[in-house]
Amino acid sequence: MIEILITLLIIAIGLLGLAALQGFSLQSSQTSYFRTQATNLAYEVTDYTRANRSIATDGWVQAEYAPRVANLLPGGTLAVTIDAAGRVDVTITWREDRVDNASAGATQSFFVSTQI
């Protein structure tokens, strides 16, 4: 009888560990998904700017892509700067609540810079 109770205790502890591992896996995959979306959007903005370099301005690119960033990322914002030399800086920032519950509202950002 004692052996059965000890076996049940060991199985219960193992199952609790698996449940914690599942929660961590979900958190990591959500974070990875947001970072992938931000990376793809940033490179899409730079490619779009490069393809339309004769008419590209900060406000024009921002107006085209800011709504899309806001739809794909929670609290997503886009900042684009294009200087006279043709350097494009793109920063995408989003809210990452799953990283740490204590710091709810924490933000992550992705920055890319290129010459067009």
N, C-alpha and C positions, 0 to 999 in steps of 0.2 A: 504494500500500500504506500509506503514512504517513497519507494522508487518511482511510482506513478506520479506522485505529487512533485517530486524533483524534476521529472521529465516534463511535466506540464509547465513548471516554472521556467525551465530552460527554453521551451518552445515559445512561451509568452514573451520572454525577453527578446528572443530572436525576431518575432513578429513585430514587436514595437520598434526594433532597429530598422526593419524593412520599411515600416510606415514612415519613419523619420527620413530615410533615404529617398523615398518617393517624393516627399515634400521638397527636399533639397533639389531633386532632379527637376521638378516643375518650376521652381524658382530660377534655376540656371537656364532652362530652355526659354523661358519668357524673356530674361535679360538678353540672351543670345539673339532671339528673334528681333527685339527692338534695335539692337546694335546693327544687325544685318540690314534692317529696313533703313536706318539712318545712313549707313555706308552706301547703299544702293542709291538713295535719294541724292546724297551729296555728289556722287559721281555723275548722276543723271543731270544735275544742275550744271556742273562744269561742262559736260558734253553739249548740253543745250546752249550754253553761253558760247562755247567754241563754234558751234554750227551757225549761230546767229550773231557773230561778233560785231558786225557792222551796225546793228541796231540794239545791242545788249546794253542795258543800264541797270544799276542796282535795283531801282524801283520796279522796272519791267520784269526782271527775273524773279524778284520777290513776289510780285503780284501773281505771276504764273504758278509758282511752286509753294507758297506759304499755305494755301488751303489744303494742298495735298499732304504736306508735312503734318498739319494739324489733324487730318483725318487718319493718318496711318500710325501716328505716335501719340501716346497720352500726354497732353500738355505740350505738344510739339511746336517749336518755333524755329524759324529760319532767319539767318542773317547772312546777307551777301554783300560783299564790297568788290567793286571793280575799279582799279586805278587807271590812270592815263597810260601807263606802260603795258596794260593788258594783263595784269596780275589779278586773278580771281580768288577771293577767300570766301569759303562757305563754312558756316558753323550751324549745326543742327543740334538743338537741345531738347530734351524730353524729360518727363517726370518718371522716376524709377522707384515706385513704392515698394516693390518686392525685395529690393536689395537688403534693407534693414528696417524692420518695423519701428524701431526706436527713432529713426530719422525719416518718418513719413514725409513725403514731399521732396525728398532728395532728388537732385537732377543729375543726368548724365549728358555728355555732349560729345560730338564728333566734329572734327575740324579737318578740312582739306584745303590746300592751296595749290594753284596751278597757274601756269603762264599760257595765255591763249594767243 
